[in-house]
Amino acid sequence: MFTRVKFLSLSRKQQHKHLMRLLAHAVAQDLPISDYNRLASFLGFPLLDMQTESISDRYHLHAKEALPHIKESDLLRFRCVDRLSRAPWLPVDIYLDALRSAANVGSILRTVEAFRLGTVFLSPRCAGLDRKKCRDSAMGCDMIVPVHTIPNPSSLRKPWVALEVAEGAASLDAFTFPPEMTLIVGNEEYGIAKPLLDQCDHIVQIPLVGSKNSLNVAAAFAVAAFSLRIQLDKKEEKNMLET
């Protein structure tokens, strides 16, 4: 444990880095922040309570002083204040067809975990977990969500639902999701490969009113994942009430 003299002998950067880590550890482990408050008081900071916004603001202050090039993931990892979820996983497979961006794949993994959708399957041409950017974007969800690279989706759950901008596609807000299914997402540039799209049982698209006819693939997936989870949860609640 630092004494006042020893703590003040550290460089300014070291002081803020230590306070940043102390604060993040306390929140992640749901521990008291008395040790943090004691050291922070040596620098003239007022005592901090456990309100999320106050802790987040203070953490960001320390991070900016401690890290010369702050990354978004360094900030968000704290702001999430993760807790172990006991929410059930849905019987939904996710198939990513030739996504090239590791950041998009990682972001989709994070969304899958957030809504507890199920298992993610990558086509051979997808960016995978061997890419650091994928793991960074997933923010730990690559350790929670089951991820497999497979040669083709033939063994995945039926029916297959494609998320794609296509003529005749059903509007997402009017589509009834089946209780078990595979949701297929395509390449950032050219979408789902036509031979695969032709095998899909349903095609859905997000109704947009702006000038652009599509969203970033990770953003589009998040919209669809939210709609899917809400709809299937409501079905489950209705079934429970009727039994």
C-alpha positions in Angstrom: 0.0 0.0 0.0 1.3 3.4 -0.9 2.2 6.0 1.7 1.5 9.6 0.9 5.2 10.3 0.4 5.8 7.3 -1.9 2.7 8.0 -4.0 3.6 11.7 -4.5 7.1 10.6 -5.5 5.7 8.9 -8.6 5.5 10.8 -11.9 2.2 12.4 -12.7 1.6 9.8 -15.4 2.3 6.9 -13.0 0.0 8.5 -10.4 -3.0 8.7 -12.8 -2.3 5.3 -14.3 -2.4 3.7 -10.8 -5.6 5.5 -9.9 -7.2 4.5 -13.2 -6.4 0.8 -12.5 -7.5 1.0 -8.9 -10.8 2.5 -9.9 -11.5 0.1 -12.8 -10.6 -2.9 -10.6 -12.9 -1.8 -7.8 -15.9 -1.4 -10.1 -15.2 -4.6 -12.0 -15.0 -6.6 -8.8 -17.8 -4.6 -7.0 -15.3 -3.6 -4.3 -15.3 -0.5 -2.1 -13.3 2.4 -3.5 -11.8 3.5 -0.2 -8.2 2.7 -1.4 -8.8 4.8 -4.4 -10.2 7.7 -2.4 -7.3 7.7 -0.1 -4.7 8.0 -2.9 -6.8 10.4 -4.9 -7.1 12.7 -1.9 -3.3 13.1 -2.0 -3.7 14.8 -5.3 -6.5 17.0 -4.0 -9.4 15.1 -5.6 -12.7 15.2 -3.6 -14.0 11.8 -2.3 -15.8 9.8 -5.0 -19.0 7.9 -4.4 -20.2 4.9 -6.4 -22.5 6.7 -8.8 -21.7 5.4 -12.3 -21.5 8.8 -14.0 -19.1 10.2 -11.4 -16.9 7.1 -11.6 -16.9 7.2 -15.3 -15.9 10.9 -15.5 -13.1 10.4 -13.0 -11.8 7.3 -14.8 -11.7 9.2 -18.1 -9.8 12.0 -16.4 -7.2 9.6 -15.1 -7.0 7.8 -18.4 -6.3 11.0 -20.4 -3.5 11.9 -18.1 -2.0 8.4 -18.0 -2.4 7.3 -21.6 -0.9 9.5 -24.4 -3.1 8.0 -27.0 -6.4 6.9 -25.5 -8.4 4.3 -27.4 -12.1 4.0 -27.5 -12.0 0.5 -26.2 -10.0 1.7 -23.1 -12.9 4.0 -22.2 -15.8 1.6 -23.1 -14.3 -1.3 -21.2 -14.8 0.6 -18.0 -18.1 2.2 -18.9 -19.7 -1.2 -19.5 -19.3 -2.3 -15.8 -19.8 -5.8 -16.9 -21.7 -8.4 -14.8 -22.2 -12.1 -15.4 -25.4 -12.6 -17.3 -27.8 -15.5 -16.6 -30.1 -14.6 -19.5 -30.7 -17.6 -21.7 -29.2 -17.9 -25.1 -31.6 -18.0 -28.0 -31.6 -21.0 -30.4 -30.3 -18.8 -33.2 -27.2 -19.4 -35.3 -25.4 -16.5 -36.9 -23.6 -17.0 -40.2 -21.2 -14.3 -41.4 -20.5 -14.6 -45.1 -17.1 -13.2 -46.1 -16.9 -10.2 -43.8 -13.5 -8.7 -44.4 -13.4 -6.2 -41.6 -12.1 -7.6 -38.3 -13.7 -4.6 -36.5 -17.1 -5.5 -37.9 -16.8 -9.2 -36.9 -15.8 -8.2 -33.4 -18.6 -5.7 -33.1 -21.1 -8.4 -34.2 -19.7 -10.8 -31.6 -20.3 -8.1 -28.9 -23.9 -7.6 -30.2 -24.5 -11.4 -30.2 -23.5 -11.5 -26.5 -25.5 -8.4 -25.6 -28.7 -10.0 -26.9 -27.7 -13.6 -26.2 -28.5 -14.8 -29.7 -26.4 -18.0 -29.9 -23.5 -19.4 -31.8 -21.5 -17.5 -34.5 -20.2 -19.3 -37.6 -17.7 -17.7 -39.9 -17.2 -18.5 -43.5 -13.6 -19.3 -44.6 -13.2 -15.8 -46.0 -14.2 -14.0 -42.8 -11.8 -12.1 -40.6 -11.4 -14.3 -37.5 -10.3 -14.3 -33.9 -6.7 -14.5 -34.9 -7.0 -10.8 -35.8 -6.3 -8.4 -32.9 -8.7 -5.8 -34.2 -11.5 -8.4 -34.0 -10.7 -9.3 -30.4 -10.4 -5.6 -29.5 -13.8 -4.8 -31.0 -15.4 -7.8 -29.3 -14.2 -6.5 -26.0 -14.0 -9.9 -24.3 -17.1 -11.3 -26.0 -14.9 -13.5 -28.1 -14.3 -15.4 -24.9 -18.1 -15.8 -24.2 -19.8 -16.3 -27.6 -19.1 -19.7 -29.3 -17.4 -18.9 -32.6 -16.5 -21.5 -35.3 -15.2 -21.3 -38.8 -17.0 -23.7 -41.1 -16.6 -24.5 -44.8 -20.3 -23.9 -45.6 -23.5 -23.3 -43.6 -25.3 -26.5 -44.7 -25.5 -27.9 -41.1 -26.9 -24.8 -39.5 -30.4 -24.4 -38.2 -33.3 -23.9 -40.6 -35.0 -21.8 -41.7 -32.3 -19.4 -43.0 -33.1 -15.7 -42.7 -30.9 -13.3 -44.8 -30.4 -9.7 -43.7 -30.0 -8.1 -47.1 -31.1 -5.1 -49.1 -32.9 -6.9 -51.9 -36.0 -6.5 -54.1 -39.0 -8.2 -52.5 -37.3 -8.4 -49.1 -39.7 -8.3 -46.1 -39.5 -5.2 -43.9 -37.8 -6.0 -40.6 -40.6 -4.4 -38.5 -43.3 -6.6 -40.2 -41.4 -9.9 -40.2 -42.2 -12.7 -37.8 -39.0 -14.4 -36.8 -39.2 -18.2 -36.3 -38.3 -19.5 -32.8 -35.2 -21.3 -34.2 -33.3 -20.1 -37.2 -30.0 -19.0 -38.8 -29.5 -15.3 -39.4 -27.2 -14.7 -42.3 -25.2 -11.5 -42.9 -23.1 -10.7 -45.9 -20.0 -9.0 -47.1 -19.6 -5.2 -46.5 -19.2 -4.5 -50.2 -21.4 -6.9 -52.2 -23.7 -8.4 -49.5 -24.5 -12.1 -49.3 -23.2 -14.2 -52.2 -26.0 -14.9 -54.6 -25.8 -18.7 -54.5 -26.2 -18.5 -50.7 -28.9 -15.9 -50.9 -30.9 -18.1 -53.3 -30.9 -20.9 -50.6 -32.3 -18.6 -47.9 -35.9 -19.2 -46.8 -36.6 -15.5 -46.0 -34.9 -12.2 -46.8 -35.5 -9.2 -44.5 -34.3 -5.6 -44.8 -34.3 -2.6 -42.4 -36.8 0.1 -43.5 -34.7 3.2 -44.0 -36.0 6.7 -44.9 -32.6 8.5 -45.5 -30.7 9.0 -48.7 -28.4 5.9 -48.1 -30.0 2.6 -48.9 -28.0 0.6 -46.3 -26.2 0.7 -42.9 -22.8 -0.5 -41.9 -23.0 -4.3 -41.6 -22.4 -4.3 -37.8 -24.9 -1.5 -37.3 -27.5 -3.3 -39.4 -26.9 -6.5 -37.5 -27.4 -4.7 -34.2 -30.8 -3.4 -35.3 -31.9 -6.8 -36.5 -30.6 -8.5 -33.3 -32.6 -6.1 -31.1 -35.8 -6.7 -33.1 -35.2 -10.5 -33.0 -34.6 -10.6 -29.3 -37.6 -8.4 -28.4 -39.9 -10.3 -30.6 -38.9 -13.8 -29.4 -39.0 -12.7 -25.8 -42.5 -11.4 -26.2 -43.6 -14.7 -27.8 -42.1 -16.6 -24.8 -43.9 -14.4 -22.3 -47.2 -14.9 -24.2 -46.7 -18.7 -24.2 -46.0 -18.7 -20.5 -49.2 -16.7 -19.8 -51.3 -19.0 -21.9 -50.1 -22.2 -20.2 
